[in-house]
């Protein structure tokens, strides 16, 4: 099955490129923020697990 050929002008290409950059930059910023938060999430998960283990190991008073 053949697809119709689409031709875009250099101006249209520039507008598309600009739109991609505008959309991509916030995504990359979010990615970096998520990566920066991973160690804190891991620490919170370890703390949560330690508290759970302590709660099950210590009988209520």
C-alpha positions as CSV (number, residue, x, y, z in Angstrom):
1,X,0.0,0.0,0.0
2,X,1.6,3.3,-1.0
3,X,1.2,6.5,0.9
4,X,0.6,9.8,-0.8
5,X,3.7,12.0,-0.9
6,X,3.5,15.0,1.4
7,X,5.5,18.1,0.7
8,X,6.1,20.9,3.2
9,X,7.7,24.2,2.7
10,X,10.8,25.3,4.5
11,X,8.6,27.7,6.5
12,X,6.2,24.9,7.5
13,X,9.2,22.8,8.5
14,X,10.6,25.6,10.7
15,X,7.2,26.0,12.4
16,X,7.0,22.2,13.0
17,X,10.5,22.2,14.4
18,X,9.8,25.1,16.7
19,X,6.7,23.3,18.0
20,X,8.6,20.2,18.6
21,X,11.3,22.1,20.6
22,X,8.6,23.8,22.7
23,X,7.0,20.5,23.5
24,X,10.3,18.6,24.1
25,X,11.9,21.1,26.5
26,X,9.3,20.8,29.3
27,X,9.4,17.0,28.9
28,X,13.2,17.0,29.4
29,X,12.8,19.3,32.4
30,X,10.3,16.9,33.9
31,X,12.6,14.0,33.3
32,X,15.4,15.7,35.1
33,X,13.2,16.6,38.0
34,X,12.0,13.0,38.3
35,X,15.6,11.7,38.1
36,X,16.6,14.2,40.8
37,X,13.7,12.9,43.0
38,X,14.5,9.2,42.7
39,X,17.0,9.1,45.6
40,X,14.5,10.8,47.9
41,X,11.8,8.3,46.9
42,X,14.2,5.4,47.6
43,X,15.0,6.8,51.0
44,X,11.3,7.2,51.8
45,X,10.6,3.7,50.6
46,X,13.4,2.3,52.9
47,X,12.1,4.3,55.8
48,X,8.5,3.1,55.2
49,X,9.7,-0.5,55.1
50,X,11.7,-0.1,58.3
51,X,8.7,1.5,60.1
52,X,6.5,-1.4,58.9
53,X,8.9,-4.0,60.1
54,X,9.3,-2.2,63.4
55,X,5.5,-2.0,63.8
56,X,5.1,-5.7,63.3
57,X,8.1,-6.7,65.5
58,X,7.0,-4.5,68.4
59,X,3.9,-5.7,70.2
60,X,1.4,-2.9,71.1
61,X,1.7,-1.6,74.7
